Amino acid sequence: MKKLFLLRHGKAGLLANDKSRPLAPRGKQDIFWLGQYLKKSRMLPDHIFCSGALRTRESFDQIKAGADVSLPVVFRDDLYLADAEYMTRLIQKFDPKISAAMIISHNPGLAQIFHNLSQDPSNNYHSLAFPTGTLAIIGFDIDDWSELKNDTGQVLQVIMPPEMRKNA
């Protein structure tokens, strides 16, 4: 089984240049908390593929700091505002040795790929717009990422840090 973690960057501040927008203080807190949650739940990915935008790179830093672990990462400028089809083709080229991969990127691509890959997402997730800080974990009954197809993933968990922190 392969697991795919789809993380939308944390809440960002405003800046004229979209690619240079940093995380807002709330975004930093939410993603740091998410890193702690993933470590505590023993759900850390094997490898991370991260957009080159500042807010996604800072989100990676906060995940790593919250989990207090070293995580292998590849920063990819082509993930900045990538669409679902592009991300799917990228995932299909992942090394088969990677069991659990995370993509840190942006909307609308993340919401699109979540809906494309998920097999009949439950009503709770059918209209998920993927707000900032949202992490979806999808499982696939495949041995190699090249076998990844739309409508085949099982939604294992959707984590929205601001909501979950209230309930923790």
N, C-alpha and C positions, 0 to 999 in steps of 0.2 A: 504494500500500500504506500502511496505517495501522499504527502500532505502539502497543501499550498496555503500560505498565510498571505492575505491581501491586507495591507495596512495603508490607510490614507493618513498622510502627515497630520501632525497636530495643528491646532488652531494657530493661524499665522497673523502677524501684524500687517500693517499697511505700508506699502512702499510703491513708488512709481514703477519700478522695474519688477514685474511679477516673479521672475526667476530668482531675484535677490531678496525676496521677502523672508524675514526671520520668523521663528516661532514666537508667539506671544507668551507671556508668563504662564497663562492657563494651559497652552499647548505643551509647554515644557513639563509642567506638573502632570498632565494627563498621560503623556508618553512615558515619563519616568515611572509613574505608577504602573503602567502597562508592562514595562520591563520587569518590575518587581513581581507582578501577578504571573507573568509567563514563567519566571524562574520558580516561584513558589508552587506553581501548578505542574512543573516539569514539562513545559510545552515549548521549549525554545527551538527555533529552526536550526538546521545544519548550515545554511548558507543564506545570505541576504543580497538581493539585487535592488539597488536604490537609485532613484532619479538623482540627477546632479544638481537640482534646485537646492537652494540654501535650506528651506524649511524641511525638506526630506532628509538632507544630510544631518541637520540638527535633530530630527526625529530619530534617526539611527543612533546618534550619540546618546540621546536620552534613554532609548531602549537598552543600549549597552550599559549605561551607568546604572539604570534601575535594576537590571539583571545582575550587575556586577560580574560580567563574564566578557571574555573576548569572543567576538562573533565574526566569522569571515564575511567580508562584504566586497561587492563590486559596485562602484558608482558608474552609472550609465546615463549620459546625457540624452540618449534616445528614449529613456523612460519618462522624460519631462513631457507631460500632456499626451502620452502615447494612448492610442485607442485600443479597444479590446482585441481586435484582430491581430494587431502588431504584438501585443503582450502574449497572446496565445502562441504565436509562432516562436517568440523568444523562449517561452517556457518549454515548448516541444524540443528545444535544442539544449536544455539543461543536462548536465552530466548525470547519467543514471545512478551514480553513486550517491547523489544527493537525495535523501529521503524526505526531508522537510525544508522547503524553500519559502522564503519571504520576499515579497515585492513591496517596496515602499514607494508609493507614487501618488497620483492625483486623480481627481474626478474630471470629466465624466468617465474616463477609461476604466477606473476601478469598479464603479457601479456596474458598468456594462459587462466587464469580464466576469464579475460575480454572478450576474443574472444569466450570462451565456453558459458558464460552466456548471452551474448548480442544477442538479436533477430535481425538478419539481420543488423549488424552494417552498417551505411552508408559508402559510398566509402571513406569518409574522415577518418574513423576510422578502416577500414578493415585491413589496414597494420600497425596499430599503434603498435610500438615496445616498448612503455612505457618507454621513457627516464626518467632519474632521475628527481624527483620533480613533476611528472605527477600525477594528481588526476582524476579518472573517477568516475562519479556518475551514478549508474544504478538503475532504478525503477522496482519493481516487483509487479504485481497485485496478491498478496498473503496476507493472514492473519497471517500465521505462517511460520517461516524460514524453517521448515521441508518440506514445499511444494516447496522449491527452486529447479528448474530444469534448465538444459542447454537450450539455445536458447529461453528463455522466458523474458529476461530483456530488458527494453527500455533504451537506452543510453540517459540520461538526460543532461549531460554536461561532457566535458573533458576540464580540466584546466591544462595548462602548464605554470607555473609561469614565466620563462624567457621571453616567448612570450607575455604573458598578461601584464607584467610590462611595456613593450615597448608601449603597446596600452592604458595603464591606464592614 
